[in-house]
Amino acid sequence: MTTNGPIFYTVAEVAEILRVDAATVYRSIRADAFPAVRIRSRYVIPAGAVIEMAEEAARSGGCIDLARRTQSARHHRADHQR
């Protein structure tokens, strides 16, 4: 697999990219409103999710609601698992 950047970001890196406090990212992850992978007590965020979120915001020309988007994706996954 060839990539031009990281596959995952740390919470601190995502917070810096989004210009928010790391606590905000942690709260969103714990509320299941932000995509993340938990490895023991540590969270990492897929770089693709951050890029996709930025691209969606740019395409829409407006504000995207990450919690709503994540909830929609969760429902979509649940429907396909049935």
C-alpha positions as CSV (number, residue, x, y, z in Angstrom):
1,M,0.0,0.0,0.0
2,T,1.4,3.3,-1.1
3,T,0.3,6.6,0.6
4,N,1.5,10.2,0.5
5,G,0.7,10.7,4.1
6,P,-0.4,9.0,7.3
7,I,-3.1,6.5,7.3
8,F,-4.2,7.5,10.8
9,Y,-4.0,10.7,12.8
10,T,-3.7,11.1,16.6
11,V,-6.4,13.0,18.4
12,A,-3.9,15.8,18.9
13,E,-3.1,16.0,15.2
14,V,-6.8,16.1,14.3
15,A,-7.4,18.8,16.8
16,E,-4.6,20.8,15.3
17,I,-5.9,20.3,11.8
18,L,-9.5,21.3,12.8
19,R,-8.2,24.1,15.0
20,V,-10.1,22.8,18.0
21,D,-9.1,21.6,21.4
22,A,-8.3,17.9,21.8
23,A,-11.0,17.6,24.4
24,T,-13.6,18.6,21.7
25,V,-12.4,15.7,19.5
26,Y,-12.4,13.3,22.4
27,R,-16.0,14.3,23.4
28,S,-17.1,13.8,19.7
29,I,-15.5,10.4,19.6
30,R,-17.1,9.3,22.9
31,A,-20.5,10.6,21.7
32,D,-20.0,8.4,18.6
33,A,-20.1,11.5,16.5
34,F,-16.6,11.3,15.0
35,P,-15.0,8.3,13.3
36,A,-12.2,6.7,15.3
37,V,-10.4,3.4,16.0
38,R,-9.8,2.5,19.6
39,I,-6.6,0.7,20.4
40,R,-6.7,-0.2,24.1
41,S,-7.1,3.3,25.7
42,R,-5.9,5.3,22.7
43,Y,-7.9,6.6,19.8
44,V,-6.7,7.2,16.3
45,I,-8.7,8.8,13.5
46,P,-8.5,7.6,9.9
47,A,-6.9,10.2,7.7
48,G,-9.5,9.4,5.0
49,A,-12.3,10.4,7.3
50,V,-10.7,13.8,7.9
51,I,-10.1,14.3,4.2
52,E,-13.6,13.2,3.3
53,M,-15.1,15.6,5.8
54,A,-13.1,18.5,4.5
55,E,-14.0,17.6,0.9
56,E,-17.7,17.3,1.8
57,A,-17.7,20.7,3.4
58,A,-15.9,22.3,0.4
59,R,-18.4,20.7,-2.0
60,S,-21.5,21.7,-0.1
61,G,-20.3,25.2,0.3
62,G,-21.8,25.2,3.8
63,C,-21.6,23.7,7.2
64,I,-21.7,19.9,7.6
65,D,-23.1,18.3,10.7
66,L,-20.6,15.6,11.5
67,A,-22.8,14.0,14.2
68,R,-25.7,13.7,11.7
69,R,-23.4,12.3,9.0
70,T,-21.9,9.8,11.4
71,Q,-25.4,8.7,12.6
72,S,-26.5,8.3,9.0
73,A,-23.5,6.1,8.2
74,R,-24.1,4.0,11.3
75,H,-27.7,3.4,10.3
76,H,-26.6,2.5,6.8
77,R,-24.1,-0.1,8.2
78,A,-26.7,-1.5,10.5
79,D,-29.1,-1.9,7.6
80,H,-26.5,-3.8,5.5
81,Q,-25.7,-6.1,8.4
82,R,-29.2,-7.4,8.6
